Each structure stands twice: as C-alpha cells, then as structure tokens.
C-alpha cells in the first residue's frame, strides 16, 4: 500500500505540520499503546528544540486521522484523545522526513 503524502491528503503547504506528522509517527511506532490529548501530545510526545504551535499540531493530527494513522476518541469528560490506528508500514512511511515522502 502506498502511504504517500500526495493526493487528497497532501500537506505540502504546511512544512511545520508535516514535520510534526513525522515526529508523531515515529513516537507511535516506538510507543504503540500511547494515547493522549493534544495538550499531552505537545508536552510529552513532541520534545523538540523548538515548541510546536497548537495549530500545527492540530493540522498534523487531523491529517493523520484522515489517513487512518490515528483515531480520535472523545472521553466521558469531553476531552479528545488520540491513539495509533495505522500499522507499522504506514507509520514507518510517515515517520520519514517530509522530503523523503514525496513522489
């Protein structure tokens, strides 16, 4: 199966969100049972030299949902949590740097 960045799921116009997708995919490959809110993901999963803006994170999460890599769960408290849905091959493709994913 081709898990390309192209087509209806393209993110070429948002390099920061695309880099965020790579980081998230790598994290989920290493931690397949991880599940957290966007705030928790930003704080604990994306420990980088520079801070990721929430809008970039939300763009990345939405894109990954549309691709079937993650799912969003609304808990009883109303908070949205995200967890892995995709297989290792899909996440491996997404964890590549954005330039390496282009056709």
JONOR-V867925 format. One record per run of one state. SS is the DSSP state (alpha for helix, beta for strand, coil for the rest). FROM is the first residue (numbers start at 1). LEN is the number of residues. If there is no record, write none. Layout:
ss->SS from->FROM len->LEN
ss->SS from->FROM len->LEN
//
This chain:
ss->coil from->1 len->6
ss->alpha from->7 len->3
ss->coil from->10 len->5
ss->alpha from->15 len->16
ss->coil from->31 len->4
ss->beta from->35 len->3
ss->alpha from->38 len->8
ss->coil from->46 len->8
ss->alpha from->54 len->14
ss->coil from->68 len->2
ss->beta from->70 len->5
ss->coil from->75 len->5
ss->beta from->80 len->5
ss->coil from->85 len->3
ss->alpha from->88 len->7
ss->coil from->95 len->3
ss->alpha from->98 len->4
ss->coil from->102 len->2
//
